[in-house]
Amino acid sequence: MLADEIRKNWATSASGYAAIITSLASIGYEAWTVKTESSFGVALPIEESLLVSEKFSGAHLYTDRITLDGAESRSALLLMAQSDEIQVPFSALCAELVNPGPNGEFRDYVAKNPVAWWLQWKELLGNKNVDERVYDVLGELVTLRYLAKNGENAEWNGPSGATYDVDCDEKYYEVKSTTARNKREITLSNHFQLDPPDGAPLFLVLCQFERAVSGISINSVLKDLEELGYSAVALNSKLELLGLEKGMSARNRQYILHAMLEYTVNESFPAIKDSSFVDGHLPKGVRSITYTVSLEGLDAVNLIMRQASD
């Protein structure tokens, strides 16, 4: 069986090189097993111009160059994993990827549609196509774009673990996003997320999105930000911190932005803060707080409407 040959290659091949899968080479189809110090998988030859990077449940499908036993370098589509505990089931998935099928039909399909192949297997394996919450990141990026277009010296710091998602010179923005059209509420993961720093102005922006065939995406807003003077390298580095590196299909997922509501976070805004507790500290034994705030009835400015009227 092909899966058995793949596992045998993993067990006997040197790390750092790709080894030919003999049974496929003998019928005219190139494919290799790949082993590094920390991962193992398979590879197929693919056009160098293709860029793919998809992750699911410990597996990674991506494009890169590989070094063959003879030290030749080739452009390839790789399917890799790290956990030895999944070698047997993972080898079966690897066999499906490299199997050429009748007259090479499977190979042609994968070469032309690697992401489609990947998404089909994710669905079959019960991934439920978990939404990476792309719209959360998209909301932060469109807020950054809005502020930059309106003359603010805005910096996107959310991916770096900063308290607030976007910092301006003397004010801060916390951004929340939703695909719920008829419910305005947010969930906060700590008690200082809406605590204005040293009295500086703090604003909450709620972005309401709808998934669409045609709309804006992370990649399209990224281009807008580049045109506004932001570094593509820096922005991509921050997206990588969020698991959204170049080549991921999720970055092209499109949404319509229906509303972009700005709320002023002041003393009357419903929030849990340090001042909500005796001596400004959580009760003994309580390590963290997650809570939900309804925004119904609160004054807000729709930044989309403001921008349209400017």
Secondary structure, 3 states (H helix, E strand, C coil): CHHHHHHHHHHHCCCCEEEECHHHHCCCCCCEEEECCCCEEEEEECCCCCCCEEEECCEEEEEEEEEECCCCEEEEEEEEECCHHHHHHHHHHHHHHHCCCHHHHHHHHHHHCHHHHHHHHHHHCCCCCCCCCHHHHHHHHHHHHHHHHCCCCCEECHHHCCCCCEECCCCEEEEEEECCCCCCEEEECCCCCCCCHHHCCEEEEEEEEEEEEEEECHHHHHHHHHHCCCCHHHHHHHHHHCCCCCCCHHHHCCEEEEEEEEEECCCCCCCCCHHHCHHHCCCCCCCCCCEEEECCCCCCEEHHHHHHHC
